[in-house]
Amino acid sequence: MTIPLLGGGLYLAWLTLPLGRLGGPVEVPFWVLAPAFALGEVAVVHLRFRKNAHSFSMSEVPLIIGLFSAFPPALIAAQVVGSFVALTLHRKQAAVRVAFNIAQGIVVMSTTILIFRLLATEAGALGYLGWLAALAAVVSGVSIANILVGFAIRLSGGRNSIKEIGEVLAFTLMGSLVNTFLGLIFVMILWTNPSAFWLAVAPPAVLYVAYRAYVSQRLERGRLQSIYEASRKLHSTPQIDRATEIACSEAISMLDAERAEIVLFSEVGSRLAYRTVVTVEGTDMTMFPVVLTEEERELAGYLAEKTAGVLDQLSGLGFDTEAETKDAVSAPLLGSAGPLGYLLVANRLDDVSTFVGADARLLETLAGHLTVSLENGRLEDSLEELTRLKDQLEQEVKSKDEFVASVSHELRTPLTGIVGLSHELVENRKYFEQDEINDILMMISEQSSELANIVEDLLVGARADAGTLVIKKDTIDLQREIQMVVSGHALLGSEGHPEVPVTIRTNGAHADALRFRQIVRNLLTNAARYGGDKVWIETRREAGRVVVAVIDNGEGVPGSQETSIFEAYQRAHNAAGQPASVGLGLSVARKLARMMGGDLRYRRIDDTTSFELSLPLTSADSLTPSG
């Protein structure tokens, strides 16, 4: 866009070559106007509307003087030279930006001269016609300048609404009209009493100071409001991730920046950190875990301990190599126990100013509020964790009490039978027939076996948790092992379980015979206690493994407890009015299954409940034991 604009500007400047000086007793030369234009561009007041900064200068004052008292080519040359010096040496704008501003200046200046000379005459220069011609020329020039800037923003991918364009144009026209009237005062003095020209210097200087004071107060008021809003949001947000996102967004808004990031250490000196990045486009990441390189860790440590300030060394700032850092300011996040991390803000959105010490102090205040919010959030997390641990401890105490009661009941029941029957046999043996004595001895044997099984589950569970349980696997005969358990089970053969049919479709497995029998015994005990009136066992081959299923026609386990039944001391069924079982049978059974390279699962199929033990067919089929 710059090249066509420059071509159009040069053509318009060429049209001014035939025009002479309008008149007046004193000619204002190039060497006076050029420094005046440079001073006008240096003594600039910047006002920001949303994301863009708009400069208000007093360059219309030398423009008006030149329209009335200088040759048009000299006026254009003075504006070009003065603006170039101010933009390159003072504002340090990029070459592309300087070229656009110079080209735009030539177009605007040439158009302003042509409109003024079209409307003004030497005879009426100091009258209403001359004043109106100057006002019309300046308004036209300002309007053209705003149109060109808006068009350039659109071409570069930016967006500015009609309302925003109107706000900027209104403010610019207001300032330009004030400057035009000041310039006309200069012209009146210059044409009527040149020796009193210096008296007109005071009003522009006072006006400039007033402009700067107004903008400074406006900026300070806006920053105080921003700090208040940021503090309110941070202190009402206990979540650490949300607090970092809010702080970055507020920092961007307060400092008119492109990017803000927060890095929080997991602990001082650690390479693990959590990074939050927010840009003017939105949030890039929130509390994203990153592993710092040694160089990044040193940089992060430096920023976390450095006093808030503008950064001179910009290379390597941030961990996103695609993000160019032109200027930056940082503030540490200092907690009560040491550095928590840092807050970094980079790239002022406009190129008319850079970060200064006041920005660093403002960022330091925001960092202080964020630190308080972070420590409050961590304190709240600590309180929640303490409450959770308290509840867990209370639950463990309750579970311990329930466990002691259950174990006492489970042990007392067979012991009571053993002791009672033994005493009866000892004291009244002479009154019993031999068949009755045999029945009593059988009941004592069954109760003893049940007691031994309970103790065995307790011991096996403890040894498995301690990692001291030894598994001796070999090829076993499933039918033989299952029949041994069924024939010797204390709860079977009574209470509605006259027999346990066994269907063997696969007869070999690689397992520990003793632990296999313990699993089957526990599953049969579970079915006899809580299952239906029919219990049966099936074996089959499935996906290269052998499956031993203990099935009953009971109601099964509630859906919400299908997983928890395999946890220690958990029970899906509790008998009313008496302590429940220990709740170790299924837990021990699954642990043993997994230690043998298999697994144990619960399935509800149609109207039946099935606990399915899967085991390797051979040693090569063993699964890796899982927890």
C-alpha positions in Angstrom: 0.0 0.0 0.0 2.9 2.4 0.7 4.2 2.6 -2.8 0.9 3.5 -4.5 0.3 6.0 -1.7 3.7 7.6 -2.2 3.1 7.8 -5.9 -0.2 9.5 -5.4 1.4 11.9 -2.8 4.2 12.9 -5.2 1.7 13.6 -7.9 -0.4 15.8 -5.6 2.9 17.5 -4.5 3.7 18.1 -8.2 0.4 19.9 -8.6 1.5 22.4 -5.9 4.7 23.4 -7.7 3.1 26.3 -9.7 1.6 27.8 -6.5 3.4 30.7 -4.9 3.4 32.0 -1.4 -0.1 33.4 -0.4 1.3 36.6 0.9 2.1 38.4 4.2 5.0 40.6 5.2 7.2 37.7 6.3 8.2 34.5 4.6 8.6 31.5 6.9 11.5 29.5 5.4 12.0 25.7 5.3 14.7 25.7 8.0 12.1 27.2 10.5 9.2 24.9 9.5 11.2 21.6 9.5 12.2 21.9 13.2 8.7 23.0 14.1 7.2 19.9 12.5 9.8 17.7 14.3 8.9 19.3 17.6 5.2 18.9 16.9 5.8 15.1 16.4 8.0 14.8 19.5 5.7 16.7 21.8 2.9 14.2 21.3 0.1 13.1 23.6 -1.0 9.5 23.2 -4.6 8.4 23.9 -5.6 4.8 23.7 -8.9 3.5 22.4 -9.3 -0.2 23.2 -6.2 -1.9 21.6 -4.9 1.0 19.5 -3.0 4.2 20.6 -3.8 7.4 18.8 -1.4 10.3 18.8 -2.4 13.9 19.3 0.3 16.3 18.1 0.4 20.1 17.6 1.7 19.7 14.0 -1.3 21.7 12.7 0.2 24.9 14.2 3.3 25.0 11.8 0.9 23.7 9.0 -1.3 26.8 9.4 1.6 29.1 9.5 3.1 27.5 6.4 -0.2 27.7 4.5 -0.3 31.4 4.9 3.4 32.3 4.8 5.5 29.7 3.0 5.9 28.3 -0.5 3.9 25.0 -0.9 7.0 22.9 -2.0 9.0 24.2 1.0 6.1 23.4 3.3 5.8 19.8 2.0 9.6 19.3 2.3 9.6 20.7 5.8 6.9 18.4 6.9 8.6 15.3 5.3 12.0 16.1 6.9 10.6 17.1 10.3 8.4 14.0 10.5 11.2 11.7 9.3 13.6 12.9 12.0 11.0 12.6 14.8 9.8 9.1 13.7 13.2 7.6 13.2 15.3 9.2 16.0 12.7 9.8 18.7 9.9 7.2 18.2 12.3 4.6 16.6 9.6 3.3 14.3 10.3 0.4 11.9 11.3 1.4 8.4 8.0 0.1 6.9 6.0 2.2 9.4 8.1 5.3 8.7 7.7 4.9 5.0 3.9 4.6 5.3 3.7 7.7 7.6 5.9 9.8 5.3 3.8 8.8 2.2 0.6 9.5 4.1 2.0 12.8 5.2 2.8 13.9 1.6 -0.8 13.0 0.5 -2.4 14.8 3.4 -0.2 17.8 3.2 -0.6 18.2 -0.6 -4.3 17.7 -0.4 -4.6 20.3 2.4 -2.6 22.9 0.4 -4.6 22.4 -2.7 -7.9 22.7 -0.9 -6.7 25.8 1.0 -5.4 27.5 -2.1 -8.6 26.7 -3.9 -10.7 28.5 -1.3 -8.4 31.2 0.0 -7.1 34.5 -1.6 -4.5 36.9 -0.5 -7.0 39.7 -0.2 -9.3 37.8 2.1 -6.6 35.7 3.9 -7.0 37.4 7.2 -10.8 37.5 7.0 -13.5 35.0 7.5 -12.9 33.4 4.1 -9.3 32.7 4.9 -10.2 31.3 8.3 -12.9 29.1 6.9 -10.5 28.0 4.1 -7.9 26.9 6.7 -10.5 25.1 8.8 -11.9 23.3 5.7 -8.4 22.3 4.5 -7.4 21.0 8.0 -10.7 19.0 8.4 -10.3 17.5 5.0 -6.7 16.5 5.7 -7.5 15.0 9.1 -10.4 13.0 7.6 -8.2 11.7 4.7 -5.5 10.7 7.3 -7.9 8.7 9.4 -9.3 7.0 6.3 -5.8 6.0 5.2 -4.9 4.7 8.7 -8.1 2.7 9.0 -7.6 1.2 5.6 -4.0 0.2 6.5 -5.2 -1.4 9.7 -7.8 -3.4 7.6 -5.1 -4.5 5.1 -2.8 -5.7 8.0 -5.5 -7.9 9.4 -6.8 -5.6 12.1 -10.4 -4.6 12.8 -11.8 -1.3 13.8 -15.5 -0.8 14.1 -17.5 2.1 12.7 -18.0 3.4 16.3 -14.3 3.2 17.1 -13.4 5.1 13.8 -16.0 7.7 14.7 -14.6 8.1 18.3 -11.0 8.5 17.0 -12.1 10.9 14.2 -14.1 13.1 16.6 -11.2 13.3 19.1 -8.7 14.1 16.3 -10.9 16.7 14.7 -11.4 18.4 18.1 -7.6 18.6 18.7 -6.9 19.7 15.1 -9.5 22.5 15.3 -8.0 23.8 18.5 -4.5 23.7 16.9 -5.9 25.4 13.8 -7.2 28.4 15.9 -3.8 28.6 17.6 -2.1 28.6 14.2 -4.5 31.4 13.0 -3.5 33.5 16.0 0.2 33.0 15.0 -0.7 34.1 11.4 -2.6 37.2 12.6 0.3 38.3 14.7 2.9 37.4 12.0 1.0 39.4 9.3 0.0 42.4 11.5 2.9 42.7 14.0 5.7 40.3 13.4 7.8 41.7 16.3 5.1 40.3 18.7 5.3 36.8 17.2 7.0 35.3 20.3 4.0 36.2 22.5 2.0 33.5 20.7 4.4 30.8 21.8 2.9 30.6 25.3 -0.6 29.3 24.5 0.5 26.2 22.6 3.0 25.4 25.4 0.3 25.7 28.1 -2.1 23.7 26.0 0.4 20.9 25.5 1.1 20.8 29.3 -2.7 20.7 29.9 -3.1 17.8 27.3 -0.3 15.8 29.0 -1.8 16.4 32.5 -5.3 15.3 31.3 -3.9 12.1 29.7 -1.8 11.3 32.7 -4.8 11.7 35.1 -7.0 9.7 32.7 -4.3 6.9 32.6 -3.8 6.9 36.3 -7.6 6.7 37.0 -7.9 3.9 34.5 -5.1 2.0 36.2 -6.5 2.4 39.7 -9.8 1.1 38.4 -8.1 -1.8 36.7 -6.2 -2.7 39.9 -9.4 -2.6 41.9 -11.2 -4.9 39.4 -8.3 -7.3 39.2 -8.1 -7.5 43.0 -11.8 -8.1 43.3 -11.7 -10.9 40.7 -8.6 -12.5 42.1 -9.8 -12.6 45.7 -13.1 -14.0 44.7 -11.5 -16.9 42.8 -10.1 -19.7 44.9 -9.1 -21.8 42.0 -5.4 -21.3 41.2 -5.7 -22.0 37.4 -8.5 -19.4 37.1 -6.6 -16.9 39.2 -3.6 -17.1 36.8 -5.8 -16.7 33.8 -7.5 -13.6 35.3 -4.1 -12.1 36.3 -2.7 -12.5 32.7 -5.9 -11.0 31.2 -5.9 -8.0 33.5 -2.1 -7.4 32.9 -2.7 -7.3 29.2 -5.6 -4.8 29.7 -3.7 -2.6 32.1 -0.4 -2.4 30.2 -1.9 -2.5 26.6 0.2 -5.5 25.9 0.1 -8.3 23.4 1.0 -11.2 25.6 1.2 -12.1 29.3 2.4 -15.3 30.9 2.7 -16.7 34.4 5.1 -19.5 35.4 4.6 -21.2 38.7 7.1 -23.6 40.2 6.0 -27.0 41.5 8.7 -26.3 44.2 11.7 -24.1 44.4 14.6 -25.3 42.2 12.4 -28.0 40.5 12.4 -28.3 36.7 8.7 -29.0 36.7 6.6 -25.8 36.3 3.1 -24.8 35.3 2.6 -22.2 32.6 -0.3 -19.9 31.8 -0.3 -17.9 28.6 -2.9 -15.3 27.5 -2.8 -13.1 24.4 -5.1 -10.4 23.1 -6.7 -13.2 21.1 -7.6 -15.3 24.1 -6.1 -18.0 26.4 -3.4 -20.2 24.9 -2.9 -22.4 27.9 -3.7 -22.6 31.6 -1.5 -24.3 34.2 0.1 -26.4 31.5 2.8 -28.6 33.0 6.2 -28.0 31.4 9.6 -29.5 32.1 12.2 -26.7 32.0 15.6 -27.1 30.4 18.5 -26.0 32.5 18.7 -22.6 30.6 14.9 -22.1 31.1 15.2 -23.0 34.8 17.9 -20.5 35.3 15.9 -17.8 33.5 12.8 -18.6 35.5 14.7 -18.5 38.7 16.2 -15.1 37.7 12.8 -13.6 36.9 11.3 -15.0 40.1 13.8 -13.3 42.3 14.4 -10.1 40.2 12.8 -6.9 41.4 9.9 -5.8 39.2 11.2 -3.8 36.2 11.6 -3.3 32.5 13.7 -6.1 31.0 16.7 -5.1 29.0 17.7 -8.6 27.9 14.9 -9.9 25.7 16.4 -13.0 24.1 15.0 -16.3 25.5 12.1 -14.7 27.3 9.2 -17.2 27.6 9.3 -20.7 26.3 7.5 -20.2 23.0 10.1 -19.7 20.3 7.6 -18.5 17.8 6.6 -15.5 20.0 8.8 -12.5 19.3 9.5 -10.3 22.3 10.1 -6.7 21.4 9.8 -5.2 24.9 8.8 -6.7 28.2 8.3 -6.1 31.9 8.2 -8.6 34.7 7.4 -9.0 38.4 8.2 -11.8 40.8 5.5 -13.8 42.7 7.0 -13.8 46.2 5.2 -16.0 48.7 5.7 -16.2 52.4 8.0 -19.3 51.9 9.9 -18.0 48.9 9.5 -17.4 45.2 6.4 -19.0 43.7 7.2 -17.9 40.1 6.9 -14.8 38.0 4.5 -12.7 35.9 5.8 -11.5 32.5 4.1 -9.1 30.1 5.5 -8.6 26.6 5.0 -6.5 23.5 3.2 -3.1 23.8 0.3 -3.2 21.3 1.3 0.2 19.8 4.7 1.4 18.6 4.4 4.9 20.1 5.6 4.0 23.5 7.4 1.3 25.4 7.2 -0.1 29.0 8.5 2.2 31.7 9.0 2.1 35.4 5.4 3.0 36.2 4.3 -0.1 34.3 6.7 -2.3 36.4 5.3 -0.8 39.6 1.7 -1.4 38.4 2.6 -5.0 37.5 4.2 -5.5 40.8 1.0 -4.5 42.5 -1.0 -7.0 40.4 1.6 -9.7 41.2 1.2 -9.0 44.9 -2.6 -9.5 44.7 -2.1 -12.7 42.6 0.4 -14.0 45.2 -2.2 -13.5 48.0 -4.8 -15.2 45.9 -2.4 -18.1 45.1 -1.5 -18.6 48.8 -5.2 -18.4 49.8 -6.0 -21.0 47.1 -3.2 -23.3 48.3 -4.4 -22.8 51.9 -7.9 -23.7 50.9 -6.6 -26.7 49.0 -4.6 -27.7 52.2 -7.8 -27.3 54.3 -9.7 -29.4 51.9 -7.0 -32.0 51.9 -6.9 -31.9 55.8 -10.7 -32.4 55.8 -10.4 -35.2 53.4 -7.7 -36.9 55.5 -9.9 -36.4 58.6 -12.9 -38.0 56.9 -10.7 -40.8 55.6 -9.2 -41.4 59.1 -12.7 -41.5 60.6 -13.8 -43.9 57.9 -10.8 -46.1 58.5 -11.5 -46.1 62.3 -15.1 -47.0 61.5 -14.0 -49.8 59.1 -11.6 -51.0 61.8 -14.4 -51.2 64.3 -16.6 -53.0 61.8 -13.7 -55.3 60.9 -13.1 -56.2 64.5 -16.8 -56.9 65.0 -17.0 -59.0 61.9 -13.9 -61.0 62.7 -15.1 -61.5 66.2 -18.5 -62.8 64.9 -16.9 -64.9 62.2 -14.5 -66.5 64.6 -16.9 -66.8 67.5 -19.6 -68.7 65.5 -17.5 -71.8 64.7 -15.6 -71.6 68.0 -18.9 -71.6 69.9 -20.0 -74.7 68.0 -16.7 -76.4 68.5 -16.5 -75.6 72.2 -20.2 -76.4 72.9 -20.2 -79.7 71.0 -16.8 -80.7 72.6 -18.1 -80.1 76.1 -21.3 -81.9 75.3 -19.4 -84.9 74.0 -17.0 -84.9 77.0 -19.7 -84.5 79.7 -22.5 -86.7 78.2 -20.7 -89.2 76.0 -22.2 -92.1 77.8 -25.7 -90.9 76.8 -25.0 -90.8 73.0 -25.2 -93.6 70.5 -22.2 -94.2 68.2 -24.0 -92.6 65.2 -24.8 -89.5 67.3 -21.1 -89.3 68.4 -20.0 -89.5 64.8 -22.5 -86.7 63.8 -21.1 -84.5 66.6 -17.5 -85.2 65.5 -18.5 -84.3 61.9 -20.0 -81.0 63.0 -16.9 -80.2 65.1 -14.7 -81.0 62.0 -16.8 -78.8 59.8 -16.7 -75.9 62.2 -13.0 -76.3 62.6 -12.5 -76.3 58.8 -14.6 -73.1 58.6 -12.5 -71.5 61.4 -9.3 -72.5 59.7 -10.5 -71.0 56.4 -11.3 -67.7 58.0 -7.8 -67.6 59.6 -6.3 -68.6 56.4 -8.0 -65.7 54.5 -6.8 -63.3 57.1 -3.2 -64.5 56.9 -3.1 -64.8 53.1 -4.5 -61.3 52.7 -1.9 -59.9 55.0 1.0 -61.8 53.4 -0.2 -60.8 49.9 -0.2 -57.1 50.9 3.2 -57.5 52.4 4.6 -59.2 49.3 5.7 -62.3 51.2 3.2 -64.8 49.9 4.8 -67.5 47.7 3.0 -68.9 44.7 4.0 -72.3 43.4 2.5 -72.8 40.0 2.2 -76.1 38.2 -0.2 -77.9 35.8 -3.2 -78.9 37.9 -6.2 -81.1 37.3 -9.2 -78.8 37.6 -11.8 -81.6 38.1 -9.8 -83.2 40.9 -9.2 -79.9 42.7 -12.8 -78.7 42.4 -14.2 -82.0 43.6 -11.9 -81.8 46.7 -13.3 -78.3 47.5 -16.9 -79.3 46.9 -16.8 -82.5 48.9 -15.2 -80.9 51.9 -17.1 -77.6 51.9 -18.8 -76.9 55.3 -21.7 -74.9 54.0 -22.7 -77.2 51.1 -25.0 -80.2 51.4 -27.5 -78.3 53.6 -29.6 -75.2 53.6 -31.1 -75.7 50.1 -27.8 -76.8 48.5 -28.0 -80.5 48.2 -25.3 -80.7 45.6 -23.0 -78.6 43.3 -23.0 -79.9 39.8 -19.6 -79.6 38.1 -19.3 -79.4 34.3 -15.7 -79.8 33.0 -15.1 -78.7 29.4 -11.4 -77.9 30.0 -9.5 -79.8 32.6 -6.0 -78.3 32.8 -4.6 -75.0 34.1 -1.2 -73.6 35.2 -1.8 -72.5 38.8 -0.9 -73.1 42.5 -3.2 -76.0 43.5 -3.5 -74.8 47.1 -4.4 -71.2 46.2 -6.7 -72.4 43.4 -8.7 -74.4 46.0 -8.8 -71.4 48.3 -10.3 -69.3 45.5 -12.9 -71.9 44.7 -13.7 -72.4 48.3 -14.2 -68.6 48.9 -16.4 -68.4 45.8 -18.6 -71.3 46.9 -18.9 -69.8 50.4 -20.0 -66.5 48.9 -22.6 -68.3 46.7 -23.9 -70.4 49.6 -24.3 -67.4 51.8 -25.6 -64.8 49.4 -26.6 -66.7 46.2 -29.7 -68.6 45.2 -30.8 -72.1 46.0 -28.9 -73.5 43.1 -25.1 -73.4 42.7 -23.0 -75.0 39.9 -19.5 -74.9 38.5 -18.4 -74.8 34.9 -15.0 -74.8 33.2 -14.4 -73.7 29.6 -11.7 -72.5 27.3 -11.9 -68.8 26.3 -9.4 -66.7 24.3 -6.6 -69.2 25.0 -7.2 -69.3 28.7 -9.3 -71.5 31.0 -12.3 -70.0 32.8 -13.7 -71.5 36.0 -17.1 -70.1 36.7 -19.0 -70.4 40.0 -22.6 -69.7 39.2 -25.8 -69.3 41.2 -29.4 -68.2 40.5 -29.4 -65.5 43.2 -30.3 -61.8 42.8 -26.7 -60.8 42.3 -24.7 -57.7 43.4 -26.2 -54.2 43.2 -24.8 -52.3 40.2 -23.1 -49.7 42.3 -21.1 -52.3 44.1 -19.9 -54.5 41.3 -16.4 -53.1 41.6 -16.2 -52.5 45.4 -17.0 -56.1 46.3 -13.4 -57.0 45.4 -12.0 -54.5 47.9 -10.9 -55.7 51.3 -13.6 -55.5 54.0 -16.3 -54.5 51.5 -19.6 -56.4 51.5 -22.6 -56.1 49.1 -24.9 -58.0 51.5 -25.3 -57.3 55.2 -27.6 -59.5 57.3 -29.9 -57.4 59.5 -29.4 -57.6 63.2 -25.9 -59.2 63.3 -22.4 -58.3 62.2 -21.6 -59.0 58.6 -18.9 -61.3 57.2 -15.3 -60.1 57.3 -15.5 -59.2 53.6 -12.1 -60.7 52.7 -13.1 -63.7 50.6 -13.5 -62.0 47.2 -10.6 -59.6 47.8 -8.2 -62.5 48.7 -9.6 -64.5 45.8 -8.9 -61.8 43.2 -5.4 -61.1 44.7 -4.5 -64.8 44.4 -5.9 -65.0 40.9 -3.8 -62.1 39.7 -0.7 -63.4 41.5 -1.1 -66.6 39.4 -1.3 -64.7 36.2 -5.1 -64.7 35.9 -8.0 -62.6 37.1 -11.4 -62.8 38.8 -14.4 -60.9 37.6 -18.1 -60.6 38.3 -20.8 -61.0 35.6 -24.6 -60.9 35.7 -25.9 -63.1 32.8 -29.7 -63.2 32.4 -30.9 -64.3 35.8 -27.7 -65.8 37.1 -24.7 -64.5 39.0 -21.3 -65.7 37.8 -17.9 -65.2 39.4 -15.4 -66.2 36.7 -11.8 -67.1 37.4 -9.5 -67.0 34.4 -6.1 -68.8 34.5 -3.4 -69.6 32.0 -3.5 -72.9 30.2 0.2 -73.2 30.4 3.1 -71.2 32.0 3.5 -69.3 28.7 -0.1 -68.1 28.9 0.4 -66.2 32.2 -0.6 -62.6 32.4 1.6 -60.0 34.1 0.2 -59.9 37.7 -1.9 -56.7 38.2 -2.6 -54.9 41.4 
